[in-house]
Amino acid sequence: MSFFVGLVVGIVVGLALIVVFVRSENARSKLRTDLAATVAAFARMTVEDSRHLLAPEYYPSWVVFSQRQKVRSCYLILCVCIAQLNWLNSHLTKIWPYVNEAASELIKSSVEPTLEQYRPIILSSLKFSKFTLGTVAPQFTGVSILESDSSGITMELEMNWDGNPNIVLDVKTRLGVSLPVQVKDIGFTGVFRLIFRPLVEELPCFGAVCYSLRQKKKFDFKLKVIGGDITSIPGLSGALEDTIHNAIEDSITWPVRKIVPILPGDYSDLELKPSGTLEVKLVQAKGLTNKDFIGKSDPYAELYIRPLRDRTKTSKIISNDLNPIWNEHYEFVVEDASTQHLYVKIYDDEGLQASELLGCAQVQLSELEPGKVKDVWLKLVKDLDVQRDTKYRGEVHLELLYCPYGMENSFTNPFAKKVEMTTLERVLKSSGNGIADAAQTEREVSQKKREVIVRGVLSVTVISAEDLPVVDLMGKADPFVVLTMKKSDTKNKTRVVNENLNPEWNQTFDFVVEDALHDMLIAEVYDHDTFRKEYIGRCILTLTRVILEGEYRECFPLDGAKSGRLNLSLKWVPQPIYRDSQ
């Protein structure tokens, strides 16, 4: 009896489950049908239809700049996405296992060659043995639409990811030692830039997507040797960290971008292209921190816009000097002057050991006026990411000149492309007097490389000094000024003004300068005593400004002195010549 009762109950329950399943499937089918109809309605939506949904005051400016209705539909969809970050994050979490599988292989294949390119010299091989992004999906915390023209839309998404990836590097040293190094505890916060371009009339309303890491706010991780200690090989941890940061910088950080075609077409205009050149003169530094126990630091500088090996410039080492003078020229390629920076890092050379950072600084290229030389003193900080650094670590002196490509003014290069000159040399060359005919010069340059030498006469008038510090026991000083051209070591000095802290000289000295671009004027103030002279302070001037302006007068503060300023007038009479080099 119980058997038949159980059979009947089972049949009834089974039929009920079938009915419930059928109704559920019908409901899901209806939802899918309604969703498809909604998407189709979006595709057919006109501006007039969208205005029934949103009042005009809620429209972003870019919604109405085009007459193409389907493009406007794309904008409306993006607006909806902006308002639904929570929806986006929840769905990303749901599909993350599939994203992880696809993205892990893509990232591994694209980053691994870059890692090999920046592999430290102490390693013979650097590859991934495991690479998965883990189970934790990133979260989008902010989004913005940047203003753009009718050719495309630029969107920026802020992303936060505290992941649990399984990333293992197969590290092989030149000594034959193989180490599995795990990258763990990754914490990342950054802003990704998405560019939808070009806009088209067919779904999804854009032809391609460019993505790039616009800003890296935080990127922390730890390295651990599986079954060992990474500190067992000195310098390995730091070298691997630098390699990982450089690989990310080179492969995905703005202005580098990855292009994903959505529709067939030519998208070469989206590729990264140079937009101009930045001419940098590293003049000097002062007040650097002393890191040596015996003697003083041996500073040198590294400069870059993108920290790539072939784009990083390194100055010469100035031994045992906390106020080094370099006066060196460098030229950098600029891809996006509106977002890129020039970075300067000053190190203390430690010989065979790793150099120690003395300080760093940066300059926003957007602050430079194209075609104008900017003279700047930058305060050095310990870390550019640390906002509050009150300790004085010294300053670095730069002269900067940004020239966009296609700039139609006096900065146009009059020479053929074979001439090896910096932008600043071309600027000064094109603005000088007595220049040979351009056609004749071009014919001469086609036979030999030519190097411009800005030659001329520099007239320096030492006018006066103000507020000099007290040096003598009687509360006065007996100052005089020594002028020195650094490259030629030509010197001139003023007369001594006795017992005066605000002396006046009004003496003029002429210097024949053979190579003004690479020379500089050093004005040193001394106190005269019967048996010796006592140093008060100095000011160091490059000749860039006087060459460009012809003549100027200014009051310069004295470096190394508690107080004091020196009034100078400079005048330049050019006599450009050329030197042939094989």
C-alpha positions in Angstrom: 0.0 0.0 0.0 2.7 2.4 0.9 4.4 1.7 -2.4 1.4 2.9 -4.4 0.9 5.9 -2.1 4.5 6.9 -2.7 4.2 6.4 -6.4 1.1 8.6 -6.6 2.7 11.3 -4.5 5.9 11.1 -6.7 3.9 11.5 -9.9 2.0 14.5 -8.5 5.2 16.2 -7.3 6.9 15.5 -10.6 4.0 17.0 -12.6 4.0 20.0 -10.3 7.7 20.5 -10.8 7.2 20.3 -14.6 4.5 22.9 -14.5 6.6 25.2 -12.4 9.6 24.7 -14.7 7.5 25.4 -17.8 6.1 28.6 -16.3 9.6 29.7 -15.3 10.9 29.1 -18.7 8.0 31.0 -20.3 8.6 33.9 -17.9 12.4 34.0 -18.7 11.6 33.7 -22.4 9.3 36.7 -22.1 12.0 38.7 -20.3 14.5 37.9 -23.0 12.0 39.0 -25.6 11.2 42.2 -23.8 15.0 42.9 -23.4 15.6 42.3 -27.1 12.7 44.6 -27.9 14.2 47.3 -25.6 17.6 47.0 -27.2 16.0 47.3 -30.7 14.1 50.3 -29.5 17.3 51.9 -28.3 18.8 51.3 -31.8 15.8 53.1 -33.4 15.6 55.9 -30.9 15.8 59.4 -32.2 16.8 62.6 -30.3 13.1 63.5 -30.1 12.4 60.2 -28.4 15.2 60.6 -25.9 13.9 64.1 -25.0 10.8 62.4 -23.7 13.0 60.5 -21.2 15.4 63.2 -20.2 14.8 66.9 -19.8 17.2 69.2 -21.7 19.0 70.4 -18.6 20.2 66.8 -18.0 21.8 66.4 -21.4 25.6 66.4 -21.5 27.0 68.8 -24.1 28.2 66.0 -26.4 24.7 64.5 -26.8 23.5 67.0 -29.4 26.5 67.8 -31.5 25.8 65.3 -34.3 22.9 64.9 -36.6 23.2 61.1 -36.8 20.5 59.6 -34.8 22.2 56.2 -34.1 25.3 58.0 -32.8 23.1 59.8 -30.3 21.7 56.5 -29.3 25.3 55.5 -28.4 25.6 58.6 -26.3 22.4 57.8 -24.5 23.5 54.3 -23.7 26.8 55.6 -22.3 24.8 58.0 -20.1 22.8 55.1 -18.7 26.0 53.2 -18.0 27.4 56.2 -16.1 24.4 56.2 -13.8 24.5 52.4 -13.3 28.0 51.8 -11.8 26.6 49.5 -9.2 24.9 47.5 -11.9 28.1 47.3 -13.8 30.1 46.2 -10.8 27.6 43.5 -9.9 27.5 42.0 -13.4 31.3 42.2 -13.6 31.4 40.1 -10.5 29.1 37.5 -12.0 31.0 37.1 -15.2 34.4 37.5 -13.7 35.4 33.8 -13.9 35.0 34.1 -17.7 36.8 37.5 -17.9 39.6 36.1 -15.7 40.1 33.2 -18.1 40.3 35.3 -21.2 42.1 38.3 -19.7 44.8 36.3 -18.0 46.0 34.7 -21.2 45.8 38.1 -23.0 47.8 39.9 -20.3 50.3 37.1 -20.1 51.0 37.1 -23.8 51.3 40.9 -24.0 53.3 41.6 -20.9 55.8 38.7 -21.0 57.8 40.1 -24.0 58.0 43.5 -22.2 59.3 41.8 -19.1 61.9 40.1 -21.1 62.8 43.5 -22.7 63.4 45.0 -19.2 64.9 41.9 -17.7 67.6 42.9 -15.2 71.2 42.1 -16.2 71.6 39.7 -13.4 68.9 37.4 -14.8 69.2 35.1 -17.9 65.4 34.5 -18.2 62.2 36.0 -16.8 58.9 34.4 -17.7 55.5 33.6 -16.2 55.0 30.0 -15.1 51.5 30.8 -13.7 49.2 33.7 -14.4 45.5 34.1 -13.2 43.8 37.1 -11.9 42.1 35.3 -9.1 38.5 35.3 -7.9 38.1 38.9 -6.8 36.7 41.2 -9.5 37.8 44.9 -9.7 35.3 47.6 -8.8 34.7 50.7 -10.7 34.4 53.7 -8.4 34.0 56.6 -10.7 33.3 57.5 -14.3 33.4 60.7 -16.4 32.9 61.6 -20.0 35.5 64.0 -21.4 34.5 66.6 -23.9 35.3 65.5 -27.5 34.6 66.4 -31.1 32.2 64.6 -33.4 34.7 62.0 -34.3 34.6 60.2 -31.0 34.0 60.0 -27.2 36.6 59.8 -24.4 35.5 58.1 -21.2 37.6 57.7 -18.0 36.8 55.0 -15.5 38.4 54.8 -12.0 39.1 51.3 -10.9 40.0 49.8 -7.6 41.3 46.2 -7.2 42.5 44.4 -4.2 43.0 41.0 -5.8 44.1 37.6 -5.0 45.8 36.6 -8.2 48.0 33.6 -8.7 51.1 35.0 -10.5 54.3 33.1 -10.4 57.5 34.3 -12.2 60.0 31.8 -13.4 63.3 33.6 -12.6 66.6 32.2 -13.8 69.9 33.9 -12.8 73.1 33.9 -14.8 74.6 31.6 -12.1 72.1 28.9 -13.2 69.9 29.3 -10.1 66.1 29.0 -10.9 63.7 30.6 -8.5 59.8 30.6 -8.6 58.8 34.1 -7.4 55.2 34.8 -6.4 53.6 38.2 -6.9 51.1 38.6 -4.1 49.0 41.1 -2.2 48.3 43.3 -5.2 46.6 46.6 -4.4 45.8 48.8 -7.4 43.9 52.0 -7.9 44.0 53.9 -11.2 42.1 55.6 -13.9 41.6 54.0 -17.3 40.9 56.0 -20.4 38.6 54.6 -23.0 38.3 56.2 -26.5 35.4 55.3 -28.7 36.3 56.3 -32.2 35.2 56.7 -34.9 31.5 57.1 -34.4 29.4 55.3 -37.0 25.7 54.8 -37.7 25.6 51.0 -37.2 25.6 49.3 -33.8 27.5 49.5 -31.5 27.9 53.1 -32.9 31.7 53.1 -32.8 34.4 51.4 -34.9 37.1 50.8 -32.3 37.9 51.2 -28.6 41.3 52.4 -27.3 42.1 51.7 -23.7 45.0 53.0 -21.6 46.0 53.5 -18.0 45.6 57.2 -17.7 46.7 57.6 -14.0 48.3 55.1 -11.7 47.3 56.3 -8.2 48.4 53.2 -6.3 50.2 50.0 -7.3 51.5 47.9 -4.4 52.6 44.2 -4.4 54.9 41.8 -2.6 57.4 39.4 -4.0 58.0 36.1 -2.3 60.2 33.2 -3.4 58.2 30.0 -3.0 60.1 27.9 -0.5 62.9 30.4 0.0 63.9 34.0 0.8 64.2 36.6 -1.9 66.8 38.5 0.0 69.2 35.5 -0.5 70.2 37.2 -3.8 71.1 40.8 -3.1 69.4 43.3 -5.3 67.0 40.8 -6.9 63.8 42.2 -5.2 64.5 45.8 -6.2 65.4 44.8 -9.7 62.2 42.7 -10.2 60.1 45.5 -8.8 61.6 48.1 -11.2 61.1 45.6 -14.1 57.4 45.1 -13.3 56.8 48.9 -13.0 58.7 49.6 -16.2 56.8 46.9 -18.1 53.5 48.4 -17.0 54.7 51.8 -17.9 55.8 50.7 -21.4 52.9 48.5 -22.3 49.7 50.2 -21.1 50.3 53.6 -19.3 49.1 56.7 -21.2 49.9 57.9 -23.8 50.5 54.3 -24.8 47.2 52.8 -25.8 45.8 49.4 -27.0 43.4 49.4 -29.9 40.6 46.9 -30.1 38.8 47.0 -33.5 35.1 46.4 -33.2 34.1 46.9 -36.9 36.3 46.4 -39.9 38.3 49.5 -40.9 41.6 51.4 -40.8 42.4 52.7 -37.3 46.0 53.9 -37.8 45.0 57.4 -36.8 44.4 56.1 -33.2 48.0 54.8 -32.9 50.5 56.6 -30.6 52.3 59.3 -32.5 54.9 62.0 -31.4 53.5 65.5 -31.2 56.6 67.5 -30.5 60.0 67.7 -28.8 61.1 68.9 -25.4 64.5 70.5 -25.2 66.0 70.4 -21.7 69.1 72.0 -20.3 70.2 70.5 -17.0 72.0 73.5 -15.5 72.8 72.8 -11.9 71.6 71.7 -8.5 72.1 73.2 -5.0 71.7 72.2 -1.4 71.7 68.4 -2.1 71.6 66.0 0.9 75.0 64.5 1.8 74.7 60.7 1.9 78.4 59.9 2.3 80.1 59.4 5.7 83.4 60.5 4.2 83.4 63.5 1.9 80.3 64.6 0.0 77.8 62.9 -2.3 78.7 62.3 -6.0 75.5 63.4 -7.7 74.2 62.6 -11.1 70.8 63.1 -12.7 68.3 60.9 -14.6 65.7 62.6 -16.8 62.8 61.1 -18.6 59.2 61.6 -19.8 58.6 57.9 -20.2 60.9 55.7 -18.1 62.1 53.6 -21.0 65.7 52.5 -21.3 66.3 54.2 -24.6 64.5 57.4 -23.6 66.1 58.0 -20.2 69.0 60.5 -20.2 71.8 60.3 -17.6 74.1 63.1 -16.8 77.8 62.9 -15.9 78.8 62.3 -12.3 80.1 65.3 -10.3 82.3 64.0 -7.6 82.3 65.3 -4.0 79.9 68.2 -4.6 76.5 69.1 -3.1 76.1 72.0 -5.5 77.0 70.4 -8.9 77.0 72.2 -12.2 76.2 70.1 -15.3 75.1 72.4 -18.1 74.1 69.5 -20.3 71.5 69.4 -23.1 68.9 66.7 -23.8 66.0 66.3 -26.2 62.9 64.2 -25.6 60.0 63.1 -27.7 56.6 64.2 -26.5 53.4 62.3 -27.4 50.8 64.2 -25.3 51.9 67.6 -23.9 48.5 68.0 -22.1 49.1 65.0 -19.8 52.8 64.1 -19.8 55.5 65.2 -17.3 59.2 65.6 -17.3 60.7 63.7 -14.4 64.1 64.5 -12.8 65.8 62.2 -10.3 69.1 63.0 -8.6 71.2 60.1 -7.3 74.4 59.7 -5.3 76.8 57.4 -7.1 78.0 54.6 -4.9 80.4 52.9 -7.4 79.7 49.1 -7.5 76.8 49.4 -5.1 73.3 50.6 -6.0 73.0 54.4 -6.3 71.0 56.2 -3.6 68.2 58.6 -4.4 68.8 62.1 -3.2 65.5 63.6 -4.5 63.2 63.9 -7.4 61.0 66.5 -9.1 58.6 66.8 -12.0 57.3 69.4 -14.5 53.9 69.4 -16.2 54.5 69.9 -19.9 51.1 71.6 -20.1 52.6 74.5 -18.1 55.1 75.2 -20.9 54.3 77.8 -23.5 55.2 76.4 -26.9 58.3 78.1 -28.4 59.2 79.9 -25.2 62.2 79.0 -23.0 61.2 78.6 -19.4 63.8 78.8 -16.6 62.7 76.9 -13.5 64.1 75.9 -10.1 62.4 72.7 -8.8 62.4 71.6 -5.2 63.4 68.0 -4.7 61.2 65.6 -2.7 61.7 62.1 -1.5 58.7 60.6 -3.4 56.5 62.2 -6.0 53.5 60.3 -4.7 53.9 61.8 -1.2 52.1 65.1 -1.1 53.6 66.4 2.2 57.4 66.4 2.3 58.6 69.4 4.4 62.3 68.4 4.5 64.6 70.4 2.3 66.4 68.1 -0.1 67.9 70.7 -2.4 66.8 72.2 -5.8 67.5 71.5 -9.4 67.8 74.2 -12.1 66.4 73.5 -15.6 65.8 75.4 -18.9 62.9 74.0 -20.9 61.7 74.6 -24.4 58.7 72.7 -25.9 58.3 72.8 -29.7 55.2 71.1 -31.2 55.6 69.6 -34.6 54.5 71.8 -37.4 55.0 75.0 -35.5 55.1 77.8 -38.1 57.4 80.4 -36.7 61.1 81.2 -36.3 61.6 77.8 -34.8 61.3 76.1 -38.2 64.4 74.0 -38.9 66.2 75.6 -41.9 68.5 72.6 -42.3 68.1 69.3 -44.0 67.1 66.4 -41.8 70.7 65.0 -41.8 71.9 67.9 -39.6 72.3 66.6 -36.0 71.2 69.5 -33.8 69.1 69.8 -30.8 65.8 71.9 -31.0 67.4 74.7 -29.0 70.4 74.8 -31.4 67.9 75.0 -34.3 66.0 77.8 -32.5 69.1 79.9 -31.9 70.6 79.1 -35.3 67.4 80.2 -37.1 67.3 83.4 -35.0 70.9 84.4 -35.4 72.4 87.0 -37.8 74.7 86.3 -40.7 73.1 83.0 -41.6 74.0 81.6 -45.0 71.4 81.2 -47.7 69.1 78.2 -46.9 69.4 76.6 -50.3 73.2 76.8 -50.2 73.3 75.5 -46.7 71.1 72.5 -47.7 73.5 71.6 -50.5 76.5 71.8 -48.1 74.7 69.7 -45.5 74.0 67.0 -48.0 77.7 66.3 -48.2 78.8 66.7 -44.6 77.2 66.7 -41.2 77.3 70.2 -39.7 77.1 71.3 -36.1 76.1 74.9 -35.3 78.3 76.9 -32.9 76.8 80.0 -31.5 79.8 82.4 -31.3 79.7 86.0 -30.2 80.7 88.6 -27.7 79.1 88.7 -24.3 79.2 92.1 -22.5 78.6 91.9 -18.8 78.1 95.0 -16.7 78.4 94.5 -13.0 76.2 97.3 -11.7 75.8 96.8 -8.0 75.1 94.5 -5.1 72.5 94.8 -2.3 72.1 93.6 1.2 75.4 91.7 1.4 76.0 89.7 4.6 78.4 91.0 7.2 81.8 89.4 6.9 84.3 91.7 8.7 84.5 92.0 12.5 83.7 95.7 12.1 80.3 94.9 10.7 81.2 95.7 7.0 82.7 93.9 4.0 85.1 94.9 1.2 83.4 93.2 -1.7 84.5 92.6 -5.3 83.1 90.3 -8.1 84.9 87.7 -10.2 83.3 86.8 -13.5 84.2 83.5 -15.1 83.2 81.8 -18.4 83.1 78.2 -17.3 84.1 76.5 -20.5 87.0 78.7 -21.4 87.9 79.6 -17.8 88.3 83.2 -18.9 88.1 85.5 -15.8 87.6 89.2 -15.1 87.2 91.0 -11.7 85.9 94.3 -10.5 87.6 96.7 -8.2 87.2 96.4 -4.5 84.7 98.7 -2.7 85.8 99.1 0.9 83.5 98.8 3.9 80.2 98.7 2.0 77.3 96.1 2.1 75.6 97.8 -0.9 78.5 98.5 -3.3 78.3 100.0 -6.8 80.7 99.1 -9.5 79.2 100.0 -12.9 82.0 98.1 -14.7 81.6 96.4 -18.1 83.6 93.4 -19.2 83.6 91.7 -22.7 84.0 88.0 -23.2 84.6 86.3 -26.6 82.4 83.2 -26.3 83.3 80.4 -28.8 80.3 78.1 -28.0 77.6 79.9 -26.2 75.1 77.1 -26.1 77.4 75.0 -24.0 79.0 77.8 -21.9 77.8 79.6 -18.8 78.7 82.7 -16.8 79.6 82.4 -13.1 79.6 85.6 -11.0 81.2 85.1 -7.6 81.3 87.7 -4.8 84.3 87.8 -2.4 85.3 89.9 0.5 88.8 91.3 0.2 91.3 91.0 3.0 95.0 91.8 3.2 96.3 88.3 3.0 93.3 86.3 1.6 89.8 86.6 0.1 86.7 85.2 1.7 83.9 83.7 -0.4 80.4 85.3 0.0 78.2 83.8 -2.7 77.6 83.3 -6.4 75.1 83.2 -9.2 75.3 81.0 -12.2 73.8 82.1 -15.5 73.3 80.2 -18.8 73.5 82.3 -22.0 70.2 81.1 -23.4 68.2 84.1 -22.4 70.7 86.7 -23.5 71.1 85.0 -26.9 67.3 85.0 -27.5 66.6 88.4 -26.1 69.8 90.2 -27.1 70.0 92.2 -23.9 68.5 92.2 -20.4 69.1 93.4 -16.9 68.1 91.6 -13.7 68.9 91.3 -10.0 70.1 87.8 -9.1 70.0 86.3 -5.6 73.4 85.0 -4.3 73.5 81.3 -3.8 75.4 80.2 -0.7 75.0 83.5 1.1 72.6 84.3 3.9 71.5 87.4 2.0 72.5 89.5 -0.9 71.6 90.2 -4.6 73.8 91.1 -7.6 72.6 93.5 -10.3 73.9 92.5 -13.7 73.3 93.7 -17.3 74.1 91.3 -20.1 74.3 92.0 -23.9 75.0 89.6 -26.7 76.4 90.4 -30.1 76.2 87.1 -32.2 78.8 85.9 -34.7 77.5 82.4 -35.7 80.0 80.0 -37.4 79.9 76.4 -38.5 82.1 73.5 -37.7 82.2 70.5 -40.0 82.3 67.0 -38.4 82.9 63.8 -40.3 
